[in-house]
Amino acid sequence: ESAREADVYDRVYQAERPELFFKATPHRVVGHGADVRIRADSPWNVPEAELTLAVNREGRIFGYTIGNDMSSRSIEGANPLYLPQAKIYAGACALGPAVLEPDDWSQPFAIEMRILSADGRELYAGMTSTDQMRRSFEELAAWLVRENPVPPGSVLLTGTGLVPPADFTLEPGHVVEIRVPG
């Protein structure tokens, strides 16, 4: 990561306005168990495990699911202005398996990710928690609908602190397992 990239990310984490991406159309999203896409024009691609909020058109959160927000890190790293190309492409997001309503939204959610090789060897395992997030779910949802009408049932991936190390890239045949216990 260059000093310029670090500065860009440091600034957005401290800013009032969060970083949001709009993946939008269905062909950019796949369901539980389906294959995510790996960009052919990027040699460094990683899955990002995220808790995903289901919101209504007013931004009220009514449930959550699991999300895999794929990122082409070599494209993003070349220039921060390329970030939309690194994050928004066909098959760049997986959701599911279900939308759930927790009994208690105030409790943090654990997020676990494992990546297995085609022959079942564990290549990466990590875990984080939503208590590490700088912004609340409600704040993120409010920013999503600010000056931006969304259809009911929209989903908002909340960001991640769970990314494989810089020497890892997702390859065809790898299996990404993301779990939110409970």
PyMOL commands that set and color helices and strands:
alter all, ss='L'
color gray80, all
select helices_A, chain A and resi 3-14+26-28+73-78+80-87+130-132+137-145
alter helices_A, ss='H'
color red, helices_A
select strands_A, chain A and resi 29-30+45-46+49-55+61-69+71-72+93-95+110-116+122-129+154-157+175-179
alter strands_A, ss='S'
color yellow, strands_A
deselect
rebuild
show_as cartoon
